[in-house]
């Protein structure tokens, strides 16, 4: 599948942008993010591709990571990721066919099904891998987002 028409790259956080581990400490939850994924996200933003984080959870560390990267579109605490993706497309005045959603688990499938394109990390659930347009060679939190970002940039002529 070609990703030359992607206007919005919507990304699940836990298990996709991170390795899915949640570290609980006295000051709350912390997550580890991959620098290569971040570089890919920043490149997309520089080239005019919108990026959104869509997650069931709403952690301060996710908001901080978004801020550090320049990601302004956040759907955190999303109970229905498909609704969130639809609302993002409407907000940006783009068709769903121009949205690529990347996730790793069953709860991401409805968002993948309404988006025009979908992707997942290598270690995604089998049911997710079966419905995706592209499967990264890397695991979630280990460069999978960067791989898909590079596919978007390459297919759009960058």
NUNURO-873495 format. One line per 2 residues: for each residue x, y, z of N, C-alpha, C. Coordinates in Angstrom, 3 decimals. Layout:
NUNURO-873495
X:Y:Z:X:Y:Z:X:Y:Z | ...
END
This chain:
NUNURO-873495
0.839:-1.193:0.000:0.000:0.000:0.000:0.872:1.239:0.000 | 0.481:2.212:-0.772:1.188:3.493:-0.836:0.595:4.445:0.188
1.450:5.223:0.824:1.031:6.216:1.820:1.252:7.639:1.307 | 1.037:7.847:0.016:1.308:9.152:-0.578:0.212:10.177:-0.330
-0.923:9.774:0.219:-2.043:10.694:0.431:-2.300:10.945:1.921 | -1.355:10.613:2.784:-1.566:10.770:4.224:-1.496:12.246:4.611
-2.586:12.715:5.196:-2.660:14.091:5.719:-2.609:14.090:7.244 | -3.027:12.951:7.843:-3.019:12.803:9.296:-2.498:11.425:9.650
-1.474:11.397:10.506:-0.936:10.157:11.063:-1.375:10.121:12.519 | -2.388:9.310:12.822:-2.927:9.187:14.177:-2.304:7.949:14.815
-1.746:8.115:16.016:-0.944:7.059:16.623:-1.459:6.723:18.016 | -1.725:5.441:18.237:-1.981:4.933:19.573:-0.688:5.092:20.377
-0.804:5.237:21.696:0.387:5.460:22.516:0.917:4.156:23.109 | 0.180:3.544:24.028:0.669:2.364:24.743:0.787:1.158:23.818
2.000:0.673:23.639:2.236:-0.487:22.786:2.598:-0.131:21.357 | 2.422:1.117:20.984:2.764:1.568:19.630:3.872:2.613:19.714
3.566:3.718:20.363:4.569:4.763:20.574:5.486:4.406:21.741 | 5.027:3.508:22.609:5.843:2.974:23.705:5.857:1.454:23.589
6.638:0.814:24.439:6.663:-0.646:24.423:5.526:-1.248:25.239 | 4.663:-0.402:25.770:3.498:-0.864:26.509:3.714:-0.982:28.008
4.940:-0.822:28.470:5.205:-0.897:29.904:4.759:0.387:30.586 | 4.106:0.235:31.727:3.712:1.370:32.542:4.445:1.247:33.869
5.222:2.252:34.224:5.987:2.242:35.459:5.268:3.143:36.457 | 4.785:2.528:37.535:4.081:3.266:38.571:5.062:3.656:39.661
5.083:4.936:39.997:5.947:5.439:41.052:5.198:6.417:41.920 | 5.853:6.967:42.933:5.184:7.878:43.862:4.637:9.147:43.196
5.217:9.534:42.073:4.737:10.748:41.395:3.824:10.432:40.219 | 3.404:9.169:40.087:2.482:8.801:39.011:3.080:7.785:38.066
2.542:7.747:36.858:2.957:6.779:35.844:4.011:7.414:34.942 | 4.990:6.616:34.568:5.954:7.081:33.573:6.000:6.069:32.430
6.359:6.565:31.263:6.459:5.751:30.059:7.789:6.072:29.397 | 8.311:5.146:28.628:9.540:5.373:27.878:9.195:5.547:26.405
9.744:6.587:25.802:9.515:6.885:24.388:10.829:6.761:23.625 | 10.748:6.376:22.368:11.912:6.159:21.531:12.293:7.441:20.795
13.571:7.822:20.881:14.047:9.045:20.229:13.898:8.973:18.707 | 14.100:7.780:18.123:13.960:7.646:16.664:12.521:7.878:16.231
11.563:7.346:17.008:10.157:7.616:16.705:9.892:9.117:16.746 | 10.435:9.769:17.757:10.247:11.216:17.891:10.803:11.983:16.708
11.973:11.577:16.240:12.576:12.245:15.078:11.703:12.072:13.843 | 11.138:10.888:13.666:10.238:10.658:12.539:8.990:11.514:12.619
8.436:11.637:13.806:7.247:12.475:14.011:7.559:13.934:13.703 | 8.696:14.420:14.188:9.057:15.823:13.925:9.257:16.080:12.438
9.833:15.122:11.736:10.012:15.274:10.281:8.678:15.353:9.560 | 7.731:14.504:9.969:6.400:14.561:9.367:5.772:15.930:9.582
5.851:16.425:10.811:5.275:17.738:11.115:5.930:18.834:10.280 | 7.255:18.757:10.121:7.974:19.736:9.297:7.499:19.714:7.846
7.108:18.531:7.368:6.667:18.379:5.977:5.170:18.614:5.803 | 4.492:19.022:6.880:3.083:19.382:6.777:2.095:18.256:7.016
2.577:17.087:7.460:1.669:15.997:7.806:1.267:16.180:9.268 | -0.022:16.219:9.533:-0.510:16.347:10.906:-0.281:15.037:11.653
0.008:15.145:12.940:0.206:13.970:13.792:-0.680:14.131:15.017 | -1.343:13.040:15.402:-2.191:13.039:16.594:-1.850:11.836:17.449
-1.918:12.017:18.754:-1.817:10.896:19.688:-3.227:10.562:20.133 | -3.601:9.294:20.003:-4.940:8.825:20.367:-4.764:7.674:21.355
-5.218:7.881:22.597:-4.985:6.871:23.623:-6.152:6.780:24.590 | -6.386:5.579:25.068:-7.381:5.348:26.112:-6.957:6.053:27.398
-5.658:6.096:27.643:-5.132:6.711:28.864:-4.746:8.159:28.625 | -4.727:8.930:29.712:-4.320:10.335:29.659:-3.282:10.552:30.748
-2.008:10.383:30.377:-0.922:10.547:31.328:-0.186:11.859:31.079 | 0.293:12.456:32.144:1.079:13.683:32.053:2.307:13.476:31.169
2.945:12.309:31.279:4.148:12.058:30.484:3.832:12.010:28.981 | 2.649:11.536:28.607:2.257:11.541:27.189:2.072:12.975:26.707
1.444:13.796:27.530:1.264:15.212:27.171:2.616:15.918:27.042 | 3.544:15.581:27.927:4.884:16.177:27.877:5.599:15.770:26.597
5.502:14.487:26.231:6.149:14.009:25.007:5.563:14.707:23.788 | 4.253:14.839:23.755:3.601:15.543:22.651:4.108:16.975:22.555
4.178:17.653:23.672:4.651:19.037:23.701:6.094:19.130:23.206 | 6.950:18.224:23.677:8.355:18.233:23.255:8.509:18.049:21.748
7.617:17.264:21.141:7.701:16.989:19.699:6.946:17.999:18.847 | 6.083:18.802:19.464:5.262:19.732:18.702:3.946:19.150:18.236
3.532:18.026:18.829:2.253:17.408:18.481:1.159:18.126:19.252 | 0.250:18.747:18.524:-0.810:19.537:19.152:-2.156:18.814:19.196
-2.315:17.798:18.374:-3.581:17.072:18.302:-3.544:15.883:19.263 | -4.295:15.990:20.346:-4.309:14.951:21.371:-5.727:14.498:21.650
-5.938:13.203:21.569:-7.197:12.582:21.977:-6.833:11.579:23.067 | -6.582:12.100:24.254:-6.174:11.276:25.382:-7.378:11.051:26.276
-7.483:9.865:26.832:-8.683:9.493:27.572:-9.809:9.113:26.630 | -9.451:8.700:25.415:-10.438:8.359:24.386:-11.079:7.009:24.680
-12.385:7.013:24.858:-13.117:5.766:25.091:-13.463:5.058:23.795 | -13.435:5.788:22.677:-13.746:5.219:21.367:-12.806:5.856:20.344
-11.755:5.143:19.999:-10.736:5.697:19.111:-11.271:5.960:17.700 | -12.246:5.178:17.251:-12.843:5.426:15.932:-13.548:6.779:15.917
-14.271:7.086:16.979:-14.922:8.401:17.083:-13.863:9.503:17.112 | -12.791:9.283:17.865:-11.717:10.280:17.937:-11.099:10.532:16.567
-10.855:9.466:15.812:-10.263:9.615:14.483:-11.227:10.375:13.564 | -12.498:10.032:13.623:-13.491:10.733:12.800:-13.527:12.229:13.158
-13.511:12.538:14.443:-13.533:13.939:14.885:-12.267:14.688:14.466 | -11.124:14.019:14.512:-9.886:14.645:14.046:-9.964:14.980:12.559
-10.453:14.044:11.768:-10.584:14.287:10.326:-11.534:15.451:10.056 | -12.649:15.478:10.761:-13.596:16.589:10.600:-12.964:17.911:11.002
-12.240:17.915:12.125:-11.567:19.123:12.604:-10.567:19.656:11.571 | -9.861:18.735:10.923:-8.850:19.118:9.930:-9.431:19.306:8.531
-10.723:18.997:8.370:-11.401:19.100:7.066:-10.712:18.231:6.017 | -10.422:16.995:6.414:-9.825:16.036:5.483:-10.695:14.784:5.451
-10.668:14.047:4.344:-11.445:12.797:4.293:-10.761:11.711:5.121 | -11.538:10.776:5.617:-10.977:9.653:6.366:-9.997:8.853:5.510
-10.158:8.909:4.204:-9.240:8.191:3.314:-7.812:8.743:3.374 | -7.644:9.940:3.938:-6.320:10.551:4.081:-5.737:10.374:5.482
-6.377:9.522:6.278:-5.918:9.259:7.651:-5.248:7.894:7.711 | -4.088:7.850:8.336:-3.414:6.597:8.640:-3.450:6.442:10.156
-4.033:5.352:10.633:-4.057:5.072:12.073:-3.117:3.927:12.361 | -2.280:4.098:13.391:-1.340:3.059:13.794:-1.628:2.638:15.219
-1.843:1.335:15.414:-2.113:0.805:16.737:-1.596:-0.613:16.863 | -1.819:-1.199:18.046:-1.238:-2.515:18.295:-2.187:-3.541:18.896
-3.364:-3.127:19.352:-4.215:-4.072:20.072:-5.645:-4.027:19.553 | -6.451:-4.985:20.017:-7.823:-5.144:19.503:-8.642:-3.864:19.573
-8.465:-3.090:20.637:-9.265:-1.869:20.791:-8.934:-0.819:19.721 | -7.848:-1.031:18.969:-7.471:-0.109:17.895:-8.133:-0.458:16.561
-8.657:-1.656:16.441:-9.199:-2.113:15.163:-10.330:-1.225:14.635 | -11.299:-0.782:15.441:-12.336:0.093:14.877:-11.770:1.379:14.251
-10.753:1.951:14.871:-10.126:3.155:14.293:-9.407:2.808:12.995 | -8.788:1.646:12.952:-8.104:1.208:11.733:-9.101:0.985:10.600
-10.269:0.479:10.957:-11.269:0.172:9.935:-11.912:1.413:9.331 | -11.993:2.513:10.081:-12.584:3.722:9.483:-11.545:4.602:8.806
-10.275:4.451:9.211:-9.203:5.218:8.571:-8.936:4.638:7.181 | -8.457:5.469:6.308:-8.156:5.011:4.947:-7.004:4.042:4.887
-6.087:4.153:5.865:-4.897:3.307:5.910:-4.614:2.947:7.362 | -3.917:1.842:7.570:-3.592:1.431:8.930:-2.222:0.783:8.966
-1.607:0.841:10.149:-0.291:0.237:10.340:-0.181:-0.240:11.780 | 0.796:-1.109:12.007:1.022:-1.603:13.365:2.485:-1.988:13.535
2.929:-2.070:14.794:4.271:-2.583:15.063:4.314:-4.094:14.834 | 5.500:-4.633:14.723:5.682:-6.073:14.501:5.041:-6.909:15.599
5.080:-6.421:16.844:4.568:-7.204:17.964:3.099:-6.928:18.285 | 2.370:-6.385:17.324:0.930:-6.149:17.508:0.192:-7.483:17.613
-1.009:-7.415:18.172:-1.857:-8.609:18.256:-2.121:-9.156:16.854 | -2.240:-10.462:16.754:-2.461:-11.106:15.453:-3.676:-10.534:14.727
-4.768:-10.269:15.463:-5.980:-9.721:14.845:-5.718:-8.350:14.229 | -4.836:-7.590:14.838:-4.483:-6.259:14.332:-3.628:-6.399:13.077
-2.646:-7.236:13.140:-1.770:-7.449:11.977:-2.577:-7.869:10.753 | -3.632:-8.628:10.984:-4.459:-9.134:9.884:-5.225:-8.032:9.150
-5.498:-6.915:9.810:-6.284:-5.849:9.169:-5.437:-4.661:8.714 | -4.127:-4.703:8.942:-3.283:-3.541:8.656:-2.796:-3.472:7.216
-2.685:-2.243:6.747:-2.110:-1.981:5.431:-0.607:-2.211:5.436 | 0.038:-1.980:6.594:1.487:-2.151:6.722:1.823:-2.609:8.131
2.821:-3.480:8.215:3.336:-3.949:9.502:4.806:-3.569:9.554 | 5.191:-2.829:10.596:6.585:-2.414:10.743:7.460:-3.612:11.082
8.728:-3.502:10.793:9.689:-4.539:11.153:10.092:-4.446:12.628 | 9.832:-3.284:13.242:10.210:-3.053:14.637:9.010:-3.199:15.562
9.292:-3.465:16.824:8.252:-3.541:17.845:7.808:-2.150:18.271 | 6.667:-2.105:18.962:6.188:-0.845:19.515:7.205:-0.279:20.493
7.427:1.027:20.420:8.379:1.686:21.295:9.826:1.468:20.901 | 10.050:0.800:19.782:11.419:0.480:19.348:11.687:0.888:17.907
11.031:1.930:17.449:11.274:2.436:16.106:10.195:2.135:15.087 | 9.106:1.474:15.494:8.031:1.149:14.542:7.382:2.400:13.971
7.152:3.397:14.817:6.534:4.644:14.346:7.453:5.332:13.349 | 8.746:5.321:13.616:9.711:5.929:12.698:9.658:5.243:11.332
9.569:3.918:11.314:9.486:3.190:10.044:8.290:3.631:9.222 | 7.144:3.732:9.861:5.932:4.132:9.132:6.037:5.590:8.707
6.598:6.436:9.553:6.809:7.842:9.182:7.679:7.935:7.934 | 8.728:7.132:7.878:9.610:7.153:6.706:8.895:6.645:5.456
7.999:5.663:5.613:7.205:5.200:4.471:6.325:6.333:3.940 | 5.704:7.075:4.858:4.854:8.205:4.456:5.689:9.219:3.681
6.834:9.581:4.226:7.696:10.583:3.585:8.200:10.097:2.232 | 8.618:8.837:2.161:9.108:8.287:0.897:8.023:8.258:-0.157
6.836:7.803:0.229:5.735:7.701:-0.737:5.241:9.077:-1.194 | 5.472:10.092:-0.373:5.051:11.435:-0.776:6.159:12.204:-1.493
7.268:11.512:-1.796:8.322:12.108:-2.601:9.422:12.773:-1.809 | 9.489:12.562:-0.532:10.557:13.174:0.292:11.816:12.344:0.248
END
